[in-house]
Amino acid sequence: MSKIHMLALYKVKPDKVDEVRLAVNEFVEAVKENEPGALFYEAYQGKGDLSFFHLMTFEDGVAEELHRQTPHMATFVQKLYPNCEEEPGFVELELVRSNVR
């Protein structure tokens, strides 16, 4: 089993920042409460801009697929995508080094 590390990035419409921040908070809380295989999940907003970044680590491919299929993911996508300048992009990352124990 090898962990899967991902980065999601997107830019929201200027008048939708507060709405997106609320949706992000609800979504990350749902991940925390319902996805034990999501070992790490943090969402950031670029300071003073419209860009958002989500860093996540899943226990394995099964946990990542479960994440994609959850009801809270479907709800988040419905809330987020119409408020984005363009669809979010995703990058699978290869961990080089970490200080996480």
C-alpha positions, -999 to 999 in steps of 0.1 A, spaced: 0 0 0 14 34 -9 -1 67 1 -15 90 -25 -7 127 -22 -27 152 -42 -30 190 -49 -62 206 -61 -60 242 -72 -86 267 -85 -95 303 -87 -129 317 -77 -149 346 -91 -142 378 -70 -178 380 -57 -178 343 -46 -149 341 -21 -171 341 10 -195 315 -4 -166 293 -14 -148 296 19 -180 285 37 -184 255 13 -147 246 18 -151 246 56 -182 224 54 -165 200 30 -132 196 50 -153 190 82 -172 163 64 -139 147 52 -126 148 88 -158 132 102 -164 106 75 -131 96 58 -106 78 80 -85 70 49 -80 107 43 -49 110 65 -43 146 58 -65 173 42 -59 210 44 -73 238 23 -56 272 18 -65 305 1 -37 325 -14 -32 355 9 -51 384 -6 -61 367 -38 -88 344 -54 -67 312 -55 -74 281 -34 -52 251 -28 -61 218 -12 -34 194 0 -44 159 7 -29 125 16 -49 93 13 -40 60 28 -43 43 -6 -62 42 -39 -92 28 -22 -94 57 2 -89 82 -27 -117 66 -47 -140 65 -17 -133 103 -13 -144 109 -48 -176 90 -44 -189 105 -11 -221 125 -9 -202 154 6 -179 155 -24 -209 157 -48 -224 185 -27 -190 204 -27 -186 201 -64 -222 215 -69 -213 244 -47 -178 250 -59 -177 246 -97 -202 273 -107 -182 298 -86 -148 291 -102 -132 310 -130 -124 276 -146 -126 240 -134 -102 230 -106 -70 213 -116 -55 183 -98 -19 171 -95 -8 138 -81 23 145 -60 53 124 -53 66 129 -17 103 137 -16 106 143 21 84 153 51 88 161 87 54 146 95 58 116 119 
